[in-house]
């Protein structure tokens, strides 16, 4: 008898313990739901669900979690059970059903249940906003754009969440965050998020590889920003309320991530850097809960200014996320729950007007790019033809997937030139890490600075139209190399590939000074020549033992005697300027060659342009 009583007591104890454990799971789920950590809340609700499969409240909470992570089908399963098992559907149940209809883009039904969920206007602001979203959704569905949304496929996507795609401007490298099973060894339980990369080889993406330490750690790590050339990465980590870190690609290795100077105990969650590396746009939360986009500007010392919140054309009364500055330098893409969103985060764009110093009215990218769920992490290739984002669209591989967007073609929407190539040593052919300076020739303003990769010599520079650019490549121990790219009348997109070999400072070494200009038919130096002349002055002062020839060259248009005289006068004008800046006249020889040494054919304007030049040659 005693044995039977012990067994009965043990059974009752285990049953009671199991019940307590399930109640604990529900309490934990409720706690994380209140903290808006919905995937974690769902984890605990699912632990309790096998013992309470018909509980109306538990099914309601699970439906609400699935709504917030964008999984409408699973949300509908649980809200149906909740309605069936409840004695009387609550307003929260009706509101959740309305949210599911909105996710499914059944906007009329969503409006009906939003109204039913709040008959006494108890939450008029919330329901009114949701109804407005549905009205916007009906408008966008009625007139969809010609964008094509394409899942990036099983090579890139996994059964787990794959989010936040970032690309280089030339669309050859892709980085993203993923919860897949190949996360860094030693990851903490419940924090499987790592950063991965893939390469675009002949139009196909390679199998993603974990980027590894020091970028990925035992905690969650997510990429939230990438420079246009792919050499600076920004990482989100959950410490201190959520902070942004920066890592730089040194050859083939990423540096130890360092915290950004503007981090606070508030949540800093996503970031982008402008194509000239002179402005940062990042997202910061607030004590009231809403997140906004801020801007920092780089000063002359290279430090970042204090953050300034962007105006109401960017920041709405609701949340903003995922800023992305296009390589054209003026179009900001971002996600927002406000403005004319059709539900959740929609992708918007705003164009900066340099004349007024203001951001334009935000434009919703419309359907099918935007849905009633969350569209986050939108980025766009430099040519404007391919966009990327993460979304929980139906029919994916599990969780959120990465998608390619074939964008609607709009003539001359993005006007710029993407300059790229590799820099090598002239003699050895080895790749060189060189400094690249971009100058506005008309104003003399230094508009951007970059560097090439030390392991590959590769560089990528975005040049928005509207300026006359002088580009200088420099490396200690080598002569500088210059390029001239005039985009004052540039319309549309173009790519220029320039592979450059830097010349060592040795006798016979010659460089073309491509940013020295003269008035037409004259030997008078144009003011736009001064940045290049200043650089040449610095070189000659640094090496006072150098003796060099400054030579003038012309095309063969006109009288050869006239051309010879003009080339001599132009060479002498350059020498005279250098002497006026403190260069010893003993270092300088001026010589004119007329049209004797052409670099191109004189039968085309492009060839004649190459022939009209000033050169610098080391004599001894």
Secondary structure, 3 states (H helix, E strand, C coil): CHHHHHHHHHHHHHHHHHHHHHHHHHHHHHHHHHCCCHHHHHHHHHHHHCCCCCCHHHHHHHHHHHHHCCCHHHHHHHHHHHHHHCCCCCHHHHHHHHHHHHHCCCHHHHHHHHHHHCCCCCCHHHHHHHHHHHHHHHHHHHCCCCCEEEECCCCCCCCCCEEEEEECCCCCEEEEEECCCCCCCCCCCCCCCEEEEEEEECCEECCCEECCCCCCCCCCCEEEEECCCCCEEEEEECHHHCEEEEEEEECCEECCCEECCCCCCCCEEEEEECCCCCEEEEEECCCCCCCEEEEEEECCCCCECCCEECCCCCCCCCCEEEEEECCCCCEEEEEECCCCCCCCCEEEEEEEECCCCEECCCEECCCCCCCCCCCEEEEECCCCCEEEEEECCCCCCCCCEEEEEECCCCCCCCCEEEEEEEEEECCCCCECCCEEEEEECCCCCEEEEEECCCCCCEEEEEEECCCEEEEEEECCCECCEEEEEECCCCCCEEEEECCEEECECCCCCEEECCCCCECCCCCCECHHHHHHHHHHHHHHHHCCCCCEEEEEECCCCCCHHHHHHHHHHHHHHHHHHHHHCCCCHHHEEEEECCCCCCCCCCCCHHHHHHHCEEEEEECC
